[in-house]
Amino acid sequence: MAERTTAYTVDTARLKGVAEQPLFQAAGDVAERMGVRAFAIGGYVRDLLLGRPCKDIDIVCEGDGIAFAREVALELGAGQVHVFKNFGTAMFMLGDVQVEFVGARKESYSRNSRKPEVVPGTIQDDQERRDFTINALAISLNAEDRGQLIDPFNGVHDLERGIIRTPLAPDITFSDDPLRMLRAIRFATQLGLFIDAPTFEAIQRNAERLDIISAERIHTELNKIILSPVPSIGFKLLLNSGLLVRFFPEMVELLGAEEKFGIGHKDNFYHTIQVLDNVAEQSDDLWLRWAAILHDIAKPKTKRFEQGHGWTFHGHEDKGARMVPGIFRRMKLPLDEQMRFVKNLVLLHLRPIALTKEAVSDSAVRRLLFDAGNDIDALMILCRADITSKNEAKKKRYLANYELVLQKMKEVEEKDHIRNFQPPITGEDIMAAFNIQPCKYIGDIKTVIKDAILDGKIHNDRAAAWPVMLEEGAKLGLTVVPGMEGPGGNGR
């Protein structure tokens, strides 16, 4: 269960302002004309009471929600109404606020699907189908009682106590729609609320029901947990509820600290979520946070005990990087530049830390800048976050050395411009100089030039690189074209 981290004072006086908003005035007027009851409901009402900003407004009416949406849009001059007939919903935008409409409904579920059978219902029916009491709050929009709070499950009291619980029996709520279990943990993490004991125990009993939920739905909720101010709260709940192992077994494998001959290693699960929290303090970048989650993901697969040395995890950065695409693929996360960014950071995450343990050479810094490229700033945030030692003297020493590495990187980059490295000699230059067609020799020569620059043997410019190209070409048995002995050849 979650420890409550936030105290809330619910301001019901805020409800008086609802009647003054043009959207709700228009919705109330349309409801009167159509002879239906209409309500603002769900997360908007919850956030209104908490004084939190909200860009999504849900309106439910006891009738045809799509027809109601169209009439309200006409009343407001809101423009295009997007209709989703399969779901019986409609939405339009008011500035940067999304307004969604639906008819009040009853729902019933089959055992093997989270897609319900839906029939029209009353506001009470609609509130009963909501996931949690704090999300079942509604405000009447009709003229006779506009602004009145409809709270049949004491959701306001739960907000004030900081409690998450379900309107109906939690086993029914979670078995019907298992995604609600993840949502409970997401709200606990985002809002600093406490999942009450019966609700949390029902999550534990129904954890295997999560298997019917699509990977896309799961990662949407997971990403919201990851983007929370203190994401470790959510991961502890996911672990203790039995949900995490259903979709992210690799992370659960990090759990535990083994000991042999009196020598132990740190618990890599709790280390990982501490690194994640550290990154969260510095950056809102979702994919940098994912890199924190995955930076040690291969430690269980690389763990060895070496006599006389202790526990080792040799190569976990390389194996971890190779695990990233598979994890992203299974979770239906993007496989484009976001995945490559995470993979690169996992691969490189030990490099800056290694530099803090030894004299920092220009060559090592150049190679780090070259390999990280534009990811270097994110990499350095991750590496600083990875210093979680409880030995304060050791931690202080590492952080001081880390600052030296940052300063050295700045100096080297200003001098050598390695971060966005562009080869001073191109493949076309090599082909023209030796009158050859595309072949392996071109890559070999370019590698030698790159290494010479990164090792500090030559400057990162065309004039310095040209003789290296000629020398390496001669070693390979290539003959330079007359007139191409200098970098001014080939018309350049």
N, C-alpha and C positions, 0 to 999 in steps of 0.2 A: 504493500500500500504506500501511497505517497504522503510524505510529511507536508503539511500545509505551509507554504512559504509566503503567502500574501494574505493580508487581512483586508476585507472589503466592507465598506459602509454603503449600503444600497440607497440611492437617492430616488425615491419614488416621485419626488416633486418634478423630476425631469419629464414625467409623462404629460404634464400640463402643456409642454411645448409641442407635443405631437400634433394637436389640433391646428397649430399655427403654420405648419408646414404645407406648402401648396400641394405636394403629392398626396398627403393624407386628407386634405380638404377635398381634393378632386375625387379620390377613391370613395370618400364618404358620400359625396353628392351622387356619384354614379351608382353606388350601392342603393341609395334611396330610390333613384329612378328605376332601377332594375328589380327592386323589391327583394334584395338579398342582404345577408349580413356579411361584413368584411372585417378582416383583422390583420394587423401587422403581427408577425409571429417569429419565434425562433431566435437566432443569433443576434439579429438587430435589436430586439427588445432586451436581451441579456446585456449586450454591450451598452445600450442606452442607459440602463440602470446602473451599470458600473462606471459610466463616464468614459468609455473607451470609444475611439473612432471606429466607424464601420461603413464600408463602401458597398455592402450587399444588403438589400432589403427584400424580405419575403412577405408577400401578401397572400392570404388565403381567403376565399369566399365560399359561402355555402351555396354553391351553384356552379355554373360553367366558368372556370378560371380563365380560359382562353378568350371567351367573349368579353368577360369583365376586363381583361387586360387591354383589349382593343378599344373599349369605350373609355377607359382611363387615359390611354395614350392620346385619343382624340381630344379629350377634355384638356389635356396639358399641352397639346401640340408637340408631342414627344417624338414624332417621326416613326421610323420603322419598328414594327413589333416582330420579334423572332418567335416563331411558334414551333414547339416540339410535341407533335401530336402523339408520338409513342409514349411520352411521359405525361401528357395532359397538362403541359406547362407552357407559359409564354413569358417573354422578357423584353424589356427595352432599357435604354440608357437615358438617364437624366444627368447630363454633364458627365462626371466620372463615377456616378453611382449606378450600380446595376440593380434594377427592380424586377423581381421574378414573381409570377402569379401562378396559383394553382387552386383547383377546387378542393374543398375539404373532402377527406376520404377515409374510408376504412381499408385496412390491409390485412391479408392473410398470406402466409408463406408456406411453400413446400419445403421438405427437409433438405433437398439437394440444390437449392437455388436461393439467392438473396433477392430475386425479382418477385415482388408480391403480386397476388391477385388483388385488384383494386376496384372498389365500388364507392359511389358517392356517400358522403357522411356529413356529420355535424362538426362544429368546432371542437366539441368534446371528443368525438372519435379521432379527429386529427391530432389533438394534443396527446391522446393515449398512444398514438403510433410514434411519437417523437422519441429520440434516443435517451435524453436525460431531462430531469425536471427543470434544470436551468435553461434548457432549450425548448421547453414546452410553454413558455410564457407568451401571452398574446395581449394585444391592446385593441380594443374595439374602435372601429373607424366610423360607425354609424352615428348620425347626428344626435340621437337620444342619449347615448352614453359614450360619446367619443372621448378617448383618452383613458377609459376605465381598464384596469388590469384584470385579465382573466388568468387565474393562477390556481387551478384545481389540485396541483400536487405540491404546493408549498415551495415552489422554486425560488421565490424571493428569500425565504428562510434558509434554504440550502446555500444560496449565494452568500448570505450574511455569515453562515457558519463555514463557508469554504468547502462545501460537500458536493461531490458528484455521485448521483444515484439515478436509477431508472424509474420512470413513471409506473411501470408495471413490474411484475416479478422479473428480476434480472436474467434468470435462465431463459425465459421466454424471449425477452428483448434481444439477447445475444445469439440465441439459436436462430431466431428469425432472420437477423441481419448481423452476421459476425463482424462486419466492418466496424460496428459500433464499439467493439472492444478496443480497437485501435484508436477510435475517436475519443474514448474515455481517457486513454493515456495521453493523447494529444492535448486535450483540454486541461488535464492535470498539469502537464508540462508548460503549456502556454500561459495559463492563468494562475498557476501556483495553488491549485486546489487539491483536496484530499479525496481519493476514491474510497467511499465507505466500505466497511468490511464485507457485508453481504454482496455488494456489487463486485468487489475485487475477487472474492472467492468464486463468484459465478464466472468471471473471466477465466480463472484458472481451470474450472470444470469444463468450460466450453472452448478452450484454446484450439483444439483440433478442428473445430468448425471453421477456423480461418482458412483452411485448405480449399474451401470452395470460392474464395475471393480471388479475383484476378490480380496478377502482379502489378498492373497499372494502378489499381485502387490502393493496393498496399503501399506502393512507393510514394503515392501522393500524400498519404497520411504520414508516412515515415519522414518525408522531406520536411513537412511542417514541424515535426518534432525536432528534426536536426536544426531547423532555422529558429528554434525557440531560444530565449536568452540563456538558459542553462540546460542544454540538451541532455546532459547526463541524467537528469531526473527521469526523463522519458526512457532512456536505455535501461536504467535500473528496474523500472516498472515493466518494461518489455521482457527483461530477463526473468524477473520473479513471477510474472504472470504465466510464463510458459509460451508466450506468443513469439518471442524472438527466434527461438529454435525452429519455428514452423517455416520461416522465410529467410532466415539469415544464420544458418548453423555455423558458418565459418567464424562468426563473431562470438558465438557461445563457446566455441572451442578455445578461445583465448582465456577463458575463465580458469582460475586456479593457480596456485603456486606450489610447484613440486619441490621436494627436498631430498637430497641424497648425501650421505656422509656429512650431515650437518650443514650442507651448502644448499641454499634455496635461491629461487629467482623471483622477481616481482610478479604479481598477478597482472597479466597483460590485458585482461578485460578492463580492469579498473584503471590501469595506466592509460589505456586508449581513450576512455571517456573523460579522463582528466585532461588529456591532450586536446580532445574535442572542445571541452569547456574553455581551455586556454585560447584556442583559436577563435572561439565564439566571442571572446572578449575583444578581439582585435579586428574581426572581419565578419561581414554578413554574407560572404560568398559561399553559396551552397556547395560548390564543387571543391573549394578549399576545405570545407568541413568534411566532405566525403573523403578527401585525401587523409585527413586526420583519422577518420574511422578505419581506413584501410592500410595505414602506413606500416603496421606490424601484423597484418592479417596472416602472413605466412609463418609466423613464429612457431605455432604448434607443429607445422610440417617440417621445420628445420631445426627443432630443438634437439640438442645432443648434450650428454654429460661427458666431459673430457677429464680424465684422471689428472689431478695436479693443476687443473685450470678452472674447472667448474662448468657451469651451464653456458652453452654457446648457441647462437642462432645464425650461423654463417650463411650468407646468401639470402637471408629472408627478404631483403629489399628487391632482389632480382626476381625471386619466385613470387613475391607479393605482386610486383608489377605485372607478371604474366597471369596472375589470378584475376586481375581487375576486369578484363573484358568478359570473362565468363560470369562473374558476379553481376556486372551491369546487364549482360544479356539475359540472365535468368530473371532479374528484377525488372526487366523492360525499361531500364534507364537508357538515356541517349548513348549511342555508340559513336558519336562524332567527336568534335573537338573537346567537349566536356570530359568524355572518357579518356581521351589522350592526355589531357591536362592532369587528371587524377593519376593515371598510370605513370606519367613522367615524374610527378612529385613523390609517389611511392618509391620509384626506382632510385631517386636522387636524395631521399631524405636523410641518409647517413653522411653524405658528403660534407655539408657545412659543419656538422657536429665533429666529424673526424678532424677538420681543420682547427678546431678549438683545442685539440689535444696535442698539437705539434706546431713547430714553427711554420708560419704561413708563408709559402713561397708564391711569387708572382705566377709561376707556371701553374700551380694547383688552382689558384684563383681564376686564371684565364680559362682553364679547362672547365671549371664549374660554371663560369659565366657562359661559355660556349654551349655546354650541354643543357643548361637550364633555359637559355634564351630569354624570352619574355616572361617566363614563369619564375624568374629568379626572386622577385619580391614576395610572391606567394610562398615559395619554397623557404625563404628565410623566416617568414611568420610561422610556418609549420615547424621548422627546426627549433626555433626559440620555444615554441609551445611544448616541444618534445622533452624539454629539460624539466623533469618532474621529481628529481631526487629529493628525498627527505633529509639528506645530509646537506645542511644549509651552507657549510663551507664549500663543499664540492659544487653545489648549485651556483653559489656566488662566483666561484672561479670560472665555471663554464660560461656564465652570462658575461663576465668581463672579457673572456677570450672571444666570445661571440661578437661583442662590440668591436674588437680589434679586426675580426674577419670582415665585418661590415665596412669598416673604414678602409681596409685593404682593397675590398671590392670596388669601392668608390674611386680610389686612386687608380687602380688598374683600368677600370672602365673609361675613366676620363682620358687616360693615356693611349689605350689600345683599341677602344671601341669594339669590344668583343661580343657584347650582348646580342647585337643584331649583325652578327658576322656575315659578311659577303666575301666569297673568295676573290682575292685580287687578280687571280689568273683563272679564266673560265675554260671550260672544255673546248670552246671554239678557238681560244688562243692556242691551246696545246695542239689541236688538229692543224691549225694554220702553220705553227712554228715547225712542225715535223712532217707536214703533208701526209697525215694519216686519217683514216676513217674512224668512226666511233669504235672503241675497243676498250679492253680492260686496262691498258696502259694509262688511259686518261684519268681514270679513278685513282690509280696508284700514285700518279704524279700529284694530283690534287691533294691526296692524303698526306704525302710528304710535306707539301707546302703548308697545309693546315697545321701539322704537328710542329713544324719549324716555327710558325708564328706563335702557337700556344706555348711552346717551350721557351719562348723569348729569344730564339736564335736569330730571328730577323724581325723587322718591323712589319706591321700589317699594311703593306702598300705594294703596289705593282712593281716599282723599281727594285725593291728588295727581293721580291718573290721570283722575278724573271730568271736570274742566274740559277736559282735552285731548280726551277723547271728544266733549264738547259742541262744542268749537271745530272739530274735524275733521268732525263731522256737519254743522255749518253750512256748511263749505266744500263739502260734497257736496250741499247743497240740502235737507238733512233738517231737519225741524222737531221740536223737543223737546216732549214731552208735558207739559202743565202739571203741576207738582208733582214733576217729575223733574229739576229743575235742580241738585239736590245729590245727593251719594252716599247720603243716607239714603232716597232714593226707592225705589219698588218694594218697600216693606216691609223694607228692609235697613238 
